[in-house]
Amino acid sequence: MSTVNGFARTEFACRDLISVIARERLGVSEIGEMISLIAENDAISFGAGEPSADMFPAESVRDAMNLAFMEPDVWGYHHDDYGLMELREWIASRMKRDGMAPDWVGPENILLTNGGGEAVSLTTEALVDPGSLVLVESPAYTESLLTFRKQGGVRVAVPSDGDGIIPSELARIASRRAARFLYTVPNFQNPSGRTTPIERRAEILDILRENGMALVEDDPYHYLSYDGPPPDSYLKLAGEDMRVIHVNSFSKIIAPGLRVGWAVIPPPLVKIFSSLRISAGLGRPLAIQRGVLTYLRGVDFKAMTAGLCREYRCRRDAMLSMIEKYLTPLGIRTNRPAGGFFIWGEAPGAADAEKFARYAVRKEKIGIIPGSAFYLDGDRGGDGSFRLSYSKVRIDAMEEGMSRLARAWSSYSKLVKG
Ligand SMILES: Cc1ncc(COP(=O)(O)O)c(C=O)c1O
């Protein structure tokens, strides 16, 4: 028997104690696996869906954090369960100014969260029972799919086209069985880059009204809009009909490491969200929230987001022109996103995108995320779709990456055919 500090060590059978949730519902993130594979192979990555490190306003945020830590109130437990009031006020007035929020939205309806991810998670805990139906656009943001499953929700895919969720498909699915909510990323969607036009948003809201369903609008790319402002948010369009929970974040426009996001919550649900959050670990870091507020007060927000848009627009345009040069001649089709970080592609001949992505990273050292990562199990898993991200790729590495991707596709398709 092994010993620790002279005492006999007995094996404690922790594994036998693992909960059903932890054992059966967590699953693995296919994106996480691909990102690890890309790093292991030291590949050029079109995989990472995050901001570019050179775009972080590091110096200004450091200065703002220094100032924040001088405030005595940031050091103790803080007793405002919703998060720093002044930051919530800033968010409410910004959202109203930018056509994102109706009149009823004020700081009292906003809960600061550990990124948008926690806001999706709280929404799920508040509204989903094991066995409840949750409708998700398809393809969908993978981490939210995992969150819904963790809570025991039964996820049902609603097909999309180039303009997002297809209303007739939603109407057909929603009329069959009652679902708790529809989850969507309406602007520059992760993964597809698609944006839902305003007429379609109105149609979708009508269908949800007819079927007594809520809508969860996840909008972290809102301010990364390269070809004019995005359509009005679902939250704004729904107006006094408070069926929309809006989720947002500073991750893409300041830095994801700060972990500051928020949820706009209809009044009857606010207390429930806050209680759920307290049960999962008291508040969220006030010092960081104050630092973010200090940073925001010190910048011209419009100019700041315009600067981000200028740089990311360049990267998008560069990737699109390289796609035209390298991928279009091979029959690979892609879309043209109006903002965000992602381009959606489809390879000809219904290839197995997951196999291809693994082949490409090993053979040519180029990383992409296969479309299968964004579909529910068994739902168009191998349709040859994939996600390309331009946010983190330097333009000089982009051309080399695209030529590698083209080479990988050419040799892979020969291998599959032959
Ligand atoms: C659609 C979407 N929702 C939520 C998140 C989570 O972001 P965070 O928790 O950092 O705010 C992301 C991040 O990639 C995302 O793309």
Ligand as a Chemical Component Dictionary entry (heavy atoms), coordinates in Angstrom:
data_LIG
# 
_chem_comp.id                   LIG 
_chem_comp.type                 NON-POLYMER 
_chem_comp.pdbx_formal_charge   0 
_chem_comp.three_letter_code    LIG 
# 
loop_
_chem_comp_atom.comp_id 
_chem_comp_atom.atom_id 
_chem_comp_atom.alt_atom_id 
_chem_comp_atom.type_symbol 
_chem_comp_atom.charge 
_chem_comp_atom.model_Cartn_x 
_chem_comp_atom.model_Cartn_y 
_chem_comp_atom.model_Cartn_z 
_chem_comp_atom.pdbx_ordinal 
LIG C1 C1 C 0 -22.328 33.694 -29.676 1  
LIG C2 C2 C 0 -21.485 33.745 -28.463 2  
LIG N1 N1 N 0 -22.099 33.814 -27.279 3  
LIG C3 C3 C 0 -21.385 33.876 -26.148 4  
LIG C4 C4 C 0 -19.998 33.850 -26.172 5  
LIG C5 C5 C 0 -19.290 33.868 -24.857 6  
LIG O1 O1 O 0 -18.544 34.988 -24.678 7  
LIG P1 P1 P 0 -18.160 35.566 -23.260 8  
LIG O2 O2 O 0 -18.644 34.608 -22.215 9  
LIG O3 O3 O 0 -16.678 35.679 -23.280 10 
LIG O4 O4 O 0 -18.841 36.872 -23.180 11 
LIG C6 C6 C 0 -19.330 33.769 -27.390 12 
LIG C7 C7 C 0 -17.872 33.675 -27.459 13 
LIG O5 O5 O 0 -17.262 33.253 -28.404 14 
LIG C8 C8 C 0 -20.107 33.723 -28.573 15 
LIG O6 O6 O 0 -19.541 33.651 -29.786 16 
# 
loop_
_chem_comp_bond.comp_id 
_chem_comp_bond.atom_id_1 
_chem_comp_bond.atom_id_2 
_chem_comp_bond.value_order 
_chem_comp_bond.pdbx_ordinal 
LIG C1 C2 SING 1  
LIG C2 N1 SING 2  
LIG C2 C8 DOUB 3  
LIG N1 C3 DOUB 4  
LIG C3 C4 SING 5  
LIG C4 C5 SING 6  
LIG C4 C6 DOUB 7  
LIG C5 O1 SING 8  
LIG O1 P1 SING 9  
LIG P1 O2 DOUB 10 
LIG P1 O3 SING 11 
LIG P1 O4 SING 12 
LIG C6 C7 SING 13 
LIG C6 C8 SING 14 
LIG C7 O5 DOUB 15 
LIG C8 O6 SING 16 
# 
